[in-house]
Amino acid sequence: MRGVELVPDRARPGGWTLRVDGTEQSYVVLDDPLHLEFEYVRRMADVLDVIETPDRLRVVHVGGAAMTLPRYVAATRPGTAQVVLEPDEELTDLVRARLPLPDRSGIKVRPVGGRAGIAAMRDDWADVVVLDAFDGAQVPAELVTREFLADVARVLVGGGLVLLNLADRAPFPWLRRVLAGVGEEFGTVVASGEPATLKGRRSGNVLLVASTAAVPWRDLARRAAGAPLPYRVLDPRETRDRFGGGTAFSDADTAPSPAPPGGAAHFG
C-alpha cells in the first residue's frame, strides 16, 4: 500500500485524519458523522442538504477514502442508497477495520475506479453523483473528459445533480477546460469556493455543481453566508464569466489537475 496513515486527533476524541502520500484525504469523527472538518466537504454537504426531495436519495460517490461524506448522508438522510467507487481495496479494508461504517448505513463500496464503476451502472439510477477523487493531490485526468461526463449524465435521473470537487489556481486554465465540458453536458453550472481561491490569491478547491435543470444556488448562497467559514457561491452567469472560455477535455486530450504548490495539502 502507498504511504497511508490514520492519524488520531489529540484535540478531539474519536477524530481521525486519513493521509495518503502526505496529502490529507479525509477527516472523520466516528461518533459524530455530522462534524465536517474540511471546508470543501462542508460545501458539498450543503448542496446535499438543500435538495428538497426525496428524503431518501440515491448517491454515487466517485472516490471514497475514509468516506466522510457518505457517513454524513447516512446520518442526515437515513435509508439513502449510496454506492462508493473506490479502487484502492487495501485502503478500504484499512478504513473498514479502523473506522468502521455504522450498521445498516446503506453504503456499498465497489472496488473499482470511477470510469469503470460509472460505466457499469444502469441508466437513470442516481439522484446525485459526487466526484471527489484524487490521486495524491491531483484529480485524475480520465475523470474530467467529455466522454466521462456524458456517462455520468446517463447514470443521473433527469434533473439530477453532479458535484465536482476540483483543485486549481489562478488563472484557472485547467478548471476552465473542465467547466467547458460540464457546461456542454449539463447546461447549468454554479461554482463555490473560499474567497481567496476564487480571487486568485492562492491554490485551492473549487466545487462545481451542475444539472440539466436548475441548480439551487440561491439556497446555497444563503448557507454560504452563514457558514462558520463563509464561502462564495457564484451564480451561473458569474461562473461563466469567471471560468468560461476553455476547451473541453476529451479522452484524447486531457490532463490531471495541477499539483498544489508546496506539495501536500487538504484534498480529496
N, C-alpha and C positions, 0 to 999 in steps of 0.2 A: 504494500500500500504506500501511496505517496506520504509526504510528511503531514500526517493527520494528528491533531491534538484536540483533546477535550479539556478545557481549562476551567476549573471552578472559579466562581466569582466570590472572593473572600468578603466582599461588602454586602452580598445578597445571598442568603442561604437558598440553595436549590437552583441558583443561576449558573449556567454553563455557556462558554463560548467555544464554538467549533472553529478551529483554524485548519486550513489546508494549504500547505506550502507557504506558511506565513501570512496568508490572507484570511481575515476574519469572515467566515462564510455565514454563520448563524449564531444567534443568542437565544437560549431557551431557559425559562424558569419552569421547572417541572410541575409545581403545584399552582402555577398562575399563568395559564396559556394566554391570558389577555395582556400580559406585560410584553410590550414590543420595544426592545432596546434600540434597534437601528431605525433611524428616521425614515428611510425609504420603505421599510416594511410597514411602518405605521401608515404611510401614504397608500400602499396597496390595500391595507385593511380598510382604510376609509372608503375606497372605491367599493369594496365588497359590502360595507355597511350601508351604503346609500342605495343599493339595489333594493327596490321596494318589494318585489315579488319574484318568484315564490319564496317562502320561508326556507324551503329545502332546495338547495341549488345542486347542480352537477358541475363540478370544477375539475379541470385538468391542470396540473402543475408541471411545467417543463423545468426540471431541476428540483432536487429535494433537499440535499444537505441534512440539517437537523430537523427540517420540516416545521419551522416556526409558524408559517402562515397556515398550513393545513391544520395544525393544532388549534390555532385561533378560530378558524372557520368551524371546526368540530365543536368548539365551545360556544360560539355565538349563534350557529345555525345547526342545532342537533338534527341528525338524520340526513345531512348533506352527503351525497356520494362524491368522494374525491379520489382521483387517480393521480399518483405521483410518478413521473417518468424520471428515474434516476439510474444511470448506467453503472455507477460505482457500487457493486454489490458489497464489497468489503466495508465501505463507508456506511452503507445502510445497515449492515449487520452490527457494526460498532454502535451506531446510534440506537438501534433497537435494544441492544444489550444494556447500554449505559443510560440512555434517555428514552425509556420505553413509551410507546404511544398508549393513550388511555384505552381501556376496554371498549369495544363496540364504537370505535371512533369513526367508522365509515371510510377510513383512509386505506387505500390499497396502493402498494408500491410495486411498480413493474421495473425489473432490471434491464432497462433499455434506454437508449438515447432519445432525444426529442424528435428527430426526423423519423426514425423507425417507429417510435411509440405513437406519434400522431398519425402516421400512415396506416397503422393497424386499427385505428379507431373508426367506428361507424359514423356515417353522416348524421348531422343534426343531433349529436348526443349532448354536447356541453353547453351550459349557460355562460360559462366563463373559462377562458384559457389564460393562465398566468405563465409568462416566460420570465423565469428568474434563474437562469443557468449561466454559470461562469466556469471557465477553465482557468484556474488560478484567479486572476483579477480581470480576465477578459471574456467578453461574450463571444461564444464560438461563431465562426463565420457562417456555418451552414444553417444557423437559426435566424438569419435576418434576410434571407433571399425572398424574392417574389414567389418562387416556387413553394417554399415552405409556408409563407404567409397564405397562399392560396389553399394549401392543405389545412391550415388552421381554420380558415373560413369555412371549409367544407364540414369540419367537425362541429363548429358552432351552430346553435339554433339561430334562426333569423332574429336579428336584433341583439344577439349575444355580444359580450364584451371580450376583448383581448387586452391584457395588460402586459407591457414590455418594460422590464427594469433594465435600463441601458446605462452605459458609462462613457463619457466623452469629455472633452474640454474645448473651450473656445479656440477657433471659430466654428467648432462642431461639424467638421466635414463628414465624419463617419455617421453621426446622428442624422444629418440631412439626408443621407442616402437611405438610411433605414426608414425615416419618415416618408420618403417618396414612395417606397414600396408599400408601407402600411396605408398611406392615403389612397393609392391605386386600388387596393383590395377592399378597404373598409369605408372610405369616404369621409367619415367624421373622426377627427383625431384631436385630442387635447393633451397637453404636456403639463407636468408639475415638477418642481424641484426646489432646492434651497435657493434663496435669492442670490447668494454669492456664486453658485454654479450657473444659474440662468443668466447672470450679468457677465459671465466670462471671467470672473476673478479667480476661479480655481476649478480643477477637475472634480467631477462628482457624478452622482446618479441622477438621471432624468427618467421619469416614468411617463410612458406614452399609454394612453387609454383610447381605444378605438372601437368603432362599431359601424355596421351598415345602417343603424338607426341613430337616434340621439344619444349623446353621452351626457350624464347628469353633472355637468361641470359647475353649475351654479351651487348645487348642494355640496360639491367638493370644495368650492371656494369658501363657503361658509365654514366648513370643517377646518380648512387650512388656516383661516383667520383665528380660530380658537384653539389651535393645536399647541401643546407645550413648547414645541419648536416650530413656530409659524413658517409655512412654506407658501409658495406662489403657485396658483393654478392659472394657466393660460387658456383662454377660450379657443375655439377652432380657428378663428381668424388670427389671433395673436400667435398661435402655434405655427400657422403657415408663414406669417410674417417673420417670425424669429428663426425658424428652422427649415424653411422651404428652399427650393432651388436645387435640390440634389437629384441625382440619377439613381433609380432603384438598383439595389444589388440583385444579381442573378446567380444561379449556381455556377455559371461560367466566369463570373466576375464578382468576387466577394472578398471580405476581409474581416478578421475579428476586430472587436473594439480596441482602441489604443490602450497600451499598458499605462496605468496611472504613474505619474512622476513620483519618483522615490520608492517605487515598488509596492509593497503590501499596503492594503487599506481595508475599509469596510466595503465589501462587495458580496453579491450572490446570496 
